[in-house]
Amino acid sequence: MRKGAKAAIAGSVFAVMVGGAGYGAFNIVNALNGDGGGAPGTSGPAPVKTGPPSAAEVKKTSAAFFAAWEQGQAANAAALTNNAGKAEPLLTSYGRAAHITGVRITPGTPAGAGVPFTVKATVSYEGKSKPLAYSSRLTVVRGVTTGRALVDWQPSVVHPELKSMDDTLVTGESAAPPIDAVDRDGKVLTKEKYPSLGPILNELRAKYGDKAGGRAGVELAIRHAAPESADTPLLTLAEGRAGRVPTTLRASAQAAAEKAVMKYAESSVVAVQPSSGEVLAIANNRNDGWNAAFLGQVAPGSTMKIVSAATLIDNGITTATGPAPCPADATWQSQTFHNIKNMAPNEKATLSESFARSCNTAFVKYADEVKVDSLTDEARDRFGIGLDWQTGIPSFDGSVPASGGPDTAAALIGQGQIQMNPLNMASVTATAMTGAFRQPVIVPQSLDGRELARARGLPASTAEQLRAMMNRTATSGTAAGVMSGLSGRIGAKTGSAEVDGNARSDSWFTGYRGDVAAAAMVQDGGHGVDAAGPIVAAVLRSGA
């Protein structure tokens, strides 16, 4: 919604909704107080209950919550949750700011402590009305201190598209005019056909809607707490006029990326065109709906060895055909590093061989020959990592901080304080392939004339050596199985990143074929070839 627009919140009292009769006869006061007093005839409080809620408690608590919600009693409904402080503002916005009335809730069959339900209501604003219908679910849990059966508060209870605890619902003039985002060939891109693009299209609309010549409409939307996040439209009451926004995406590549990530939970992938830096595809398959492909900030594991190898070469420490011994383990400042299980040591290995086998200890052994800021300088000056990228939508542009102590060695193998996402690693691969850093863009620079980040790129000899090492990895190294069957100019690097508290590592993979570079990450996906590798290979195989 526009700042100061007509969707004002008129106070904090939750409006009584008209027509909510499904649970209207339920005694809400009794439900709120029913677990708090002692048994009849006793003088003290009842013992605090423990264990999972019973079926009767699940039914009673959910019924009371639904009744309070239907009747517009936000405070009462919130008191039936285990986080009333967060629940009440959102439930209040449901009636006031979102102008949702006539609420009827129909519960489904409980499954243990879970209760599915459907909501039917009406959204009305300045003489315009539309029916609203959706499904959600809640879970009843035991209160930790009170022992009462309570609704486990999640914003998705109110609407499945709500993710953050501080998000709210509003109805009014849209924050920006609608847009028709089109791919490089003029094909309209919709979230219905390409679900991953939902958040991206919202960001494009927020940034370029006013510039694209459209006219705002009236809609129900999610107002996100994060100030940089675009509203998420849920229901259009009055159509605006869409403006046209060109993108660099390629519909066929986007379709391939969408299909590939659907096979792996919590996965993300980005494909770029090395010759131009243009983003060809971006896809996420995540429960939280977050654009981790552009905004993720996690360790990239051994895919970082592309930058590390370039650092060793550019600082005259070794070359692709020079020494990079691969012992069974290596110790740096009291921290011992190991290779993957069953990797045979090779004290006579070259950098190319250790790179292709993804030998951690070969890189760790060189930690005492690189300066604290050598990797930082290489990442920034050669690969553009950590600069202010202007892609067209919000992005995290990588972080390779100067680090001493054990982190010097950890950084060389993509652990420690290194933070990346698939966008960053696809760009790293594109730079290694061409030798030139071309800042990734998803919207042509010509659309708004924004200034793109610049970096020196790689010496021709370094780029040539990186291509040879990545090709060896793709044809006879750790990526050979995944890249099998891909013809032409190919290269790859596998990676897995250990994450504190996770039983499995994050799976990473990056590769190129022809004029396409792609990178993927799958949380808890295991080794690079287990999950991220097949995603990248599928995108490259499609021709992108």
Secondary structure, DSSP 8 states (H G I E B T S, - for coil): --TT-S-----S-----TT--SSTTS-HHHHHHTTTS--TT-SS------SS--HHHHHHHHHHHHHHHHTT-HHHHHHTBS-HHHHHHHHHHHHTTS-EEEEEEEE---BTTEEEEEEEEEEEETTEEEEEEEEEEEEEEE-TTT--EEE---GGGT-TT--STT-EEEEEE-SS--EEEE-TTS-B--TTT-TTHHHHHHHHHHHHTTTTT-B--EEEEEE-SSTTS--EEEEEEE--B-EEEE-S--HHHHHHHHHHHTTSTTEEEEEEETTTTEEEEEEEE-TT---HHHH--B--GGGGHHHHHHHHHHTTS--TTSB--B-SEEEETTEEEE-STT---BTT-BHHHHHHHT-HHHHHTTGGGS-TTHHHHHHHHTT-TTS----SS-----B-----THHHHHHHTT-TT-BB-HHHHHHHHHHHHHSS----BSS-GGGT-----------HHHHHHHHHHHHHHHHTSTTHHHHTT--SSEEEEEEEE--TT-SS-EEEEEEEETTEEEEEEETT--STTTTHHHHHHHHHHTT-
